[in-house]
């Protein structure tokens, strides 16, 4: 669940800045992050002392350095965060041991049935979950808003001792002591050194305890006993996200880096970060270099192109998809017609008796202006104004309608929208005094034109929702809010990487459970590398929500939707040494002329995808696959060329005859068939062994005539 507003303007930008300022230090002395490169440190005390010495050379004394330093980073990389004035930061950049000095930034959090949908149900004893012993002793680190330890999802009954390789701690604090950790929650840390505590929400806890609920939800989705993807895994909590007095949950880059650094030293296997921001973090590369899988959410600013977040090639960026569950709700009109919408309405809601008819009134968009012209008190309002959808998409319009109808004491809301799912959005307002039903424009038109305008006193009855799962539900679909490619920072890296369930995910929040949607919810579903699918259970192409709904492409879901069962035996993998990322990583710290040229050739990295943003005449890339399947195997290349492009593979047949992790290298050549300054088109390369393995990677290609200029229009 993304806590950021869905629209953007100069006024909104000022508002966001104002909301985030309470987290910052004073304007004269801001927090800067000093990166000093990759170094191994065996003695933390010596590291901290060396950081103090360097800072003292700039500030004039060790006392000033002690007051200035916020965090020392020593496990994943060498560096520190410190409170500095702008001139001091500039002076520090000149120090011979410093690679970069960057101002601290802030990032918002991205806020069952899903695991059964993925084929990881408890009732499948021969499946992957059983074979993996339900994630026994895998240590999953969660960087988020903390955890609610009393939740049943973190019960440690039946767990054995904490793995001996674990080196973390359980930091006590407000309403959180040593017994709050157990054999399930094996570690917890919290970070406030760069946070102005006086400006935090009064509901916050100075401890790893989760006041926001976001961290608890993501942790229970990944590893909760009831019911996470790896229910026997251990959880390590890193609270780097805090809620301010305005209700905005934010995470400082300095605090997130400290959490990443501690996670390396503590011994996590997987690190899940459902956090926003288009930043490239030095901590994530060093985690990956040490064998830790790092998973980020892809952002909630879709379906607009170019909104995907976390474009680093060494991390997994996860898009959000739907699951095969819906909540149909019958709408009975006074003329006897019955229609079906979607809601989370249950029959113990006190505001509406499901056996009664209530007055139905048309209220256009149901925003403040529209409600001023119609009386909705005690009535059910029909909110239907499709011509305003371009200026006020459903994610924004439904929020305005909910606030207005709640204040007006309406009985219910029937809200018309284009293809997307907003049930979790309406849940907060629609649990007690307001019944909310979502439906499409076509049905809303039938209600309005076929009944409301003809009836003298239109009435409606809303029945409690039913729960439907399985083949009746079109799924998976990419959620409309899910961040889309291409990456605006690094278009030669295809992002997002993969899609996972992120709509209507039921997981822990406090002592209870709640549905939430967002790439935050999708992120913890991906705790290892996965095989992806591009078709649904019927073999039809996966669709993407938006305006309009369309067939999904690699900028919607990367390689496709995760398929954990096929990940057990992928056949071939695209392996890469983290050292290959080093030059690119240095270019994220400073953009000189060499970097601009190198970043343009990022498609040469051995990634399981290809993105060529600047095809003039021809481009050739190389890829290497590693055989992890049968010792003797032959694979044939199957090509789907992007429209307007000729695509070839050499060799088109690869054969493995020896044991071990044998590799084969091949080249892929793209040639423009027409000289145009155009948009992206999509294709794929699939290696088939003729038996069980189908190893597919997506390709996105844009032809250009002039560099650094996309469209001619």
WOQUIMO-V484529 format. One record per pair of residues at least 24 apart in sequence whose C-alpha atoms are under 6 Angstrom apart, sorted by the first residue. I is the first residue (numbers start at 1). J is the second residue. D is the distance in whole Angstrom. If there is no record, write none. Layout:
I_J_D + I_J_D
//
This chain:
1_110_5 + 1_111_2 + 1_517_5 + 1_518_4 + 2_109_6 + 2_110_4 + 2_111_4 + 22_199_5 + 23_195_5 + 23_196_5 + 28_85_6 + 29_83_6 + 29_84_5 + 29_85_5 + 30_83_5 + 30_84_6 + 31_82_5 + 31_83_4 + 31_104_5 + 32_81_6 + 32_82_6 + 32_102_5 + 32_103_4 + 32_104_5 + 33_81_4 + 33_101_6 + 33_102_5 + 34_79_5 + 34_80_5 + 34_81_6 + 34_100_6 + 34_101_5 + 35_79_5 + 35_99_6 + 35_100_5 + 36_78_5 + 36_79_5 + 36_98_5 + 36_99_5 + 37_78_6 + 38_77_5 + 38_78_6 + 39_77_6 + 39_78_6 + 70_193_6 + 73_261_6 + 75_261_5 + 75_264_6 + 75_265_6 + 76_261_5 + 76_286_5 + 104_253_6 + 105_252_6 + 105_253_5 + 106_251_5 + 106_252_4 + 106_253_6 + 107_250_5 + 107_251_5 + 107_276_5 + 107_277_5 + 108_249_6 + 108_250_5 + 108_275_6 + 108_276_5 + 109_275_4 + 109_276_6 + 110_274_5 + 110_275_5 + 110_520_5 + 111_518_5 + 111_520_5 + 112_506_5 + 128_565_6 + 134_230_5 + 134_231_6 + 134_232_5 + 135_230_5 + 135_232_5 + 135_233_5 + 136_232_5 + 136_233_5 + 137_233_5 + 137_234_6 + 138_233_5 + 138_234_6 + 139_233_6 + 139_234_5 + 139_235_6 + 139_268_5 + 139_269_5 + 140_235_5 + 140_268_6 + 140_270_5 + 140_271_6 + 141_235_6 + 141_236_5 + 141_237_6 + 141_268_6 + 141_270_6 + 141_271_5 + 142_237_5 + 142_238_6 + 142_271_6 + 142_272_5 + 143_238_5 + 143_239_6 + 143_273_5 + 144_215_5 + 144_239_5 + 144_240_6 + 144_241_5 + 145_210_6 + 145_215_5 + 145_239_5 + 145_241_5 + 146_208_5 + 146_209_5 + 146_210_4 + 146_215_5 + 146_239_5 + 147_209_5 + 147_210_5 + 147_215_6 + 147_216_5 + 148_209_6 + 148_210_5 + 148_216_6 + 148_510_6 + 149_180_6 + 151_511_5 + 153_220_6 + 153_224_4 + 153_225_5 + 153_226_5 + 154_184_6 + 154_224_6 + 156_183_5 + 156_184_5 + 166_266_6 + 166_267_6 + 167_266_5 + 168_266_4 + 173_206_6 + 173_207_4 + 174_205_6 + 174_206_5 + 174_207_5 + 184_234_5 + 185_235_5 + 185_236_6 + 186_236_6 + 187_236_5 + 188_236_6 + 188_237_4 + 188_238_6 + 189_238_5 + 190_238_6 + 190_239_5 + 191_240_5 + 191_255_6 + 199_244_6 + 200_243_6 + 200_244_4 + 200_245_5 + 201_243_6 + 201_244_5 + 201_245_4 + 208_239_6 + 213_509_5 + 216_509_6 + 217_507_5 + 217_508_5 + 217_509_6 + 220_508_6 + 221_507_6 + 222_524_5 + 222_525_6 + 257_283_6 + 274_520_4 + 278_309_5 + 278_310_6 + 289_578_5 + 297_519_5 + 297_520_6 + 297_523_5 + 298_483_6 + 299_483_5 + 299_519_6 + 300_481_5 + 300_482_5 + 300_483_5 + 301_481_6 + 301_483_5 + 302_480_6 + 302_481_4 + 302_482_5 + 302_483_4 + 302_484_6 + 303_480_5 + 303_481_6 + 303_546_6 + 305_484_5 + 305_485_6 + 306_484_6 + 306_485_5 + 306_486_5 + 306_487_6 + 306_488_6 + 307_483_5 + 307_484_5 + 308_483_4 + 308_484_5 + 308_485_5 + 316_497_6 + 317_496_5 + 317_497_5 + 318_496_6 + 318_498_5 + 318_499_5 + 318_523_6 + 319_482_6 + 319_499_4 + 319_519_6 + 319_557_6 + 320_478_6 + 320_479_6 + 320_482_6 + 320_499_5 + 320_500_5 + 320_501_6 + 320_502_4 + 320_519_5 + 320_522_5 + 321_476_6 + 321_477_5 + 321_478_4 + 321_479_5 + 321_500_5 + 321_501_5 + 321_502_5 + 322_476_5 + 322_477_5 + 322_501_5 + 322_503_5 + 323_475_6 + 323_476_5 + 324_469_5 + 324_470_5 + 324_473_5 + 324_475_5 + 325_468_6 + 325_469_4 + 326_467_6 + 326_468_5 + 327_465_6 + 327_466_5 + 327_467_5 + 328_465_5 + 328_466_6 + 329_465_4 + 330_463_5 + 331_461_6 + 331_462_5 + 332_460_6 + 332_461_5 + 333_460_5 + 334_459_5 + 334_460_6 + 341_438_6 + 341_439_5 + 342_437_6 + 342_438_5 + 343_437_5 + 345_464_5 + 345_465_6 + 346_464_5 + 347_464_5 + 349_432_6 + 351_433_5 + 354_462_6 + 354_463_5 + 357_459_6 + 357_460_5 + 357_461_4 + 358_459_5 + 358_460_5 + 359_459_4 + 360_458_5 + 360_459_5 + 360_460_6 + 366_401_5 + 367_400_5 + 367_401_5 + 368_404_6 + 376_410_5 + 377_408_6 + 377_409_5 + 377_410_5 + 378_410_5 + 378_411_5 + 379_410_5 + 379_411_5 + 380_411_5 + 380_412_4 + 380_413_6 + 381_413_5 + 382_414_5 + 383_415_5 + 384_416_5 + 412_436_6 + 414_438_6 + 416_440_5 + 416_441_5 + 417_441_6 + 419_545_6 + 420_480_6 + 420_545_6 + 424_515_6 + 424_516_5 + 477_542_6 + 477_543_5 + 477_544_5 + 478_544_4 + 478_545_6 + 479_545_5 + 480_545_5 + 480_546_5 + 484_555_5 + 484_556_5 + 485_555_4 + 486_555_6 + 492_602_5 + 492_603_5 + 492_611_5 + 492_612_6 + 492_613_6 + 493_611_6 + 494_611_5 + 495_558_6 + 496_558_5 + 497_558_4 + 497_559_6 + 498_557_5 + 498_558_5 + 498_559_5 + 498_560_5 + 498_561_6 + 499_557_5 + 499_560_6 + 499_561_5 + 500_561_6 + 500_562_6 + 530_562_6 + 530_564_6 + 530_567_5 + 531_562_6 + 531_563_5 + 531_566_6 + 531_567_5 + 532_559_6 + 532_560_5 + 532_561_5 + 532_562_4 + 532_563_5 + 533_560_5 + 533_561_5 + 534_560_5 + 559_698_6 + 571_628_5 + 571_629_4 + 571_693_6 + 572_625_6 + 572_626_5 + 572_627_5 + 572_628_6 + 573_625_6 + 573_626_5 + 574_608_6 + 574_625_5 + 608_697_6 + 609_697_5 + 609_698_5 + 609_699_6 + 610_699_5 + 611_699_6 + 611_700_5 + 611_701_6 + 612_701_5 + 613_701_6 + 613_702_5 + 614_702_6 + 614_703_6 + 614_704_6 + 615_702_6 + 615_703_5 + 615_704_6 + 616_703_6 + 616_704_5 + 616_705_6 + 617_671_6 + 617_672_5 + 618_670_5 + 618_671_4 + 619_669_6 + 619_670_5 + 620_668_6 + 620_669_4 + 621_667_6 + 621_668_5 + 622_666_6 + 622_667_4 + 623_665_6 + 623_666_6 + 624_664_6 + 624_665_4 + 625_663_6 + 625_664_6 + 626_662_6 + 626_663_4 + 627_661_6 + 627_662_6 + 631_658_6 + 631_659_5 + 632_656_5 + 632_657_5 + 634_689_6 + 635_687_6 + 635_688_5 + 635_689_4 + 636_687_6 + 636_688_5 + 637_686_6 + 637_687_5 + 638_685_6 + 638_686_5 + 639_685_5 + 640_683_5 + 640_684_5 + 641_683_5 + 642_681_5 + 642_682_4 + 642_683_4 + 643_681_6 + 644_673_5 + 645_671_6 + 645_672_5 + 645_673_5 + 646_670_6 + 646_671_5 + 677_703_6 + 677_704_4 + 677_705_5 + 677_711_6 + 677_712_6 + 678_703_6 + 678_711_6
//
